[in-house]
Amino acid sequence: MVLEKISKIIRENMRKSDIASRWGGEEFLILLPETNLQNATLVAEAFRRKIEEANFGIDEKITVSVGVANIENNESIDSLIQRADKNLYKAKESGKNKVVF
């Protein structure tokens, strides 16, 4: 139920050009074409806030940690995802419920 609600929040707040997908158990991958790192970080923060403020109908507070990365020249998709994943783990290790880029 929580993952479905998070999916709905993402879908309702993304642009038509964005691509969102579930990535692993409780992770999502969102591609933001033609978006620089600064704007991608702002988008990620907006998603994080909307999820934190959402009513999930349970007693537990739901939050997310987000890792953001911007593709560099000649970088492989695997490398980009690894960097985003590293930032995600930095967000989790530094207290959760934050965006790290």
Buried (B, 14 or more C-beta within 10 A) or exposed (E): EBEEBBBEBBEEBBEEEBEBEEEEEEBBEBBBEEBEEEEBBBBBBEBBBBBEEBEBEEEEEBEBBBBBBBBEEEEEEEEBBEBBBEBBEBBBEEEEBBBBB
